[in-house]
Amino acid sequence: MRKGDLTRLIRILGMLGSDHDGERAAAALAADRLVRGSGWTWWDLLAPARVSRPIRSQWMDPLTDRLAAADSRMRQLRSENARLQEEIRRLKRRLDLRTRPFRPAEDRPPAAP
């Protein structure tokens, strides 16, 4: 229904509270004519809005176990994290060896027998 027709219908329906029987009857008739003249039915106007199902943006495989997939991914990430931490430890050791100041042999303490 157009906005102008809807505004007019609201005004007409407001007259249904009149104290005069004839005015109420005329308002009801005018409202019915306006609704039908607009190509609508009272059901169209007053029926509750349908709740539409959300549209899926991607196809979902019904056979995929999402929990198992998440667990698998967590195992992969933990393994990769452990590998990267080990690589960091190895690189730090190499860096320590390179940045350690050089001490000539005479400055070194004697080796234990």
Secondary structure as UniProt FT lines:
FT   HELIX           3..14
FT   HELIX           15..17
FT   HELIX           21..37
FT   TURN            38..39
FT   HELIX           42..46
FT   TURN            62..63
FT   HELIX           66..99
FT   HELIX           105..107
//
